[in-house]
Amino acid sequence: MSQYVNYSENELVTLLGQGDTIALSSLYYRHVKQLKYYVQRTARSPFLVEDIVHDTFIKIWEARGTIDPGQPFKPYLFTVAKRTLLTMLKRAQHESGIIAEMRKYATEGEQTTERTIAYNESDTLVTEAVNSLTGQSKEVFICCRVQGLTYKQAAEELNITESTVNKHMNKALRDIRQYITLRHAVAVLLACAAIAK
């Protein structure tokens, strides 16, 4: 990397566009400190900051052929980081919603017969929702939620990119939420129909 120390940013971006990994490393080390500070102001979590910065540079690498060396690199880099952060925060909000939905139907506390039955029904419903997933979304969900792998580990396990893992997790969580909502709506309709009789 030392041979690139005196290269201009435009030269590094040009080399990056040609698939030069050393140019990517050079750009990383030039900007990583400022980028971490920028992300930290919003994320407020050192672990999340590392993930955002890592994902940002993966996206930079994936888009290397489309980056214009004639334009300043830093604003582009920070825009990618901001979008990555917003996507991750949206994903976290989706996941929180799923957890809240599950907790609503499986509350902890007094172990009465009714609560035990409700918990078992919720557990069954979540299992059914996961089983209703198909293709890579199901594989990604099982890797991340059942096996407890990080997005990076799941990407390596399934031989896909982290951004693809992110996309499939978002889809899986959305599909699970829709499945649970639909099943509860059907149950309410059936209950109303039974009462009407």
C-alpha positions, -999 to 999 in steps of 0.1 A, spaced: 0 0 0 30 23 6 34 28 -32 0 45 -32 7 70 -5 14 99 -29 -14 91 -52 -42 116 -56 -77 106 -47 -87 107 -84 -59 83 -92 -70 59 -65 -106 60 -76 -94 53 -112 -74 23 -99 -104 12 -78 -125 12 -110 -100 -12 -125 -105 -36 -96 -74 -26 -76 -79 -38 -40 -49 -19 -27 -65 13 -40 -96 4 -20 -75 -1 11 -58 32 6 -91 50 3 -103 32 34 -73 43 55 -76 79 42 -113 82 52 -121 56 79 -115 79 109 -137 107 97 -163 82 84 -165 65 118 -170 98 135 -197 108 111 -216 75 116 -211 75 154 -230 108 157 -262 91 145 -257 54 153 -243 59 189 -231 23 190 -195 13 183 -206 -21 171 -231 -6 146 -204 19 135 -181 -9 126 -209 -27 106 -219 5 88 -183 13 78 -176 -23 67 -209 -24 47 -201 10 31 -168 -1 18 -183 -34 5 -208 -12 -14 -180 10 -27 -162 -21 -40 -194 -35 -56 -200 -1 -73 -164 5 -82 -171 5 -120 -196 33 -118 -177 58 -96 -166 88 -115 -129 96 -108 -135 132 -119 -159 138 -90 -148 142 -53 -148 108 -36 -155 119 0 -191 132 -6 -199 100 -25 -185 79 3 -204 97 30 -237 95 9 -232 57 7 -226 55 44 -257 76 52 -279 53 30 -263 22 45 -270 36 80 -306 44 72 -312 9 57 -297 -7 88 -319 15 111 -349 6 91 -340 -31 94 -336 -27 131 -370 -11 133 -386 -40 113 -369 -65 136 -381 -46 167 -416 -47 153 -414 -85 148 -401 -90 184 -429 -67 197 -455 -87 178 -441 -120 192 -440 -106 227 -476 -94 224 -487 -130 219 -462 -146 242 -460 -125 274 -439 -137 303 -453 -138 338 -479 -158 356 -480 -193 341 -517 -199 341 -532 -225 317 -545 -197 294 -511 -181 292 -494 -214 285 -518 -221 257 -514 -186 243 -476 -189 244 -477 -223 227 -501 -209 200 -478 -180 194 -448 -202 192 -466 -224 167 -476 -193 147 -441 -180 145 -428 -215 135 -455 -216 108 -445 -181 96 -409 -191 93 -418 -223 75 -439 -203 50 -407 -185 39 -392 -197 6 -359 -197 -12 -329 -177 -1 -350 -155 23 -357 -187 44 -320 -197 43 -308 -163 54 -334 -160 82 -324 -195 95 -287 -186 94 -292 -152 112 -320 -159 136 -319 -197 143 -282 -204 140 -273 -169 154 -248 -160 126 -239 -124 119 -247 -110 85 -211 -114 75 -210 -150 86 -243 -158 68 -229 -142 36 -198 -164 38 -219 -195 46 -243 -189 17 -217 -175 -6 -235 -142 -12 -228 -106 -3 -237 -90 30 -260 -66 11 -279 -96 -3 -282 -110 32 -296 -76 43 -321 -76 14 -333 -112 22 -336 -105 60 -358 -75 53 -380 -96 30 -381 -125 55 -391 -102 84 -417 -84 62 -432 -118 51 -433 -131 87 -451 -99 99 -476 -102 71 -482 -139 79 -488 -133 116 -511 -103 109 -531 -122 83 -535 -153 106 -547 -131 135 -571 -112 111 -586 -146 100 -589 -157 136 -608 -125 145 -631 -129 115 -638 -166 125 -645 -156 161 -669 -128 149 -687 -153 126 -691 -178 154 -705 -151 178 -729 -139 150 -744 -174 148 
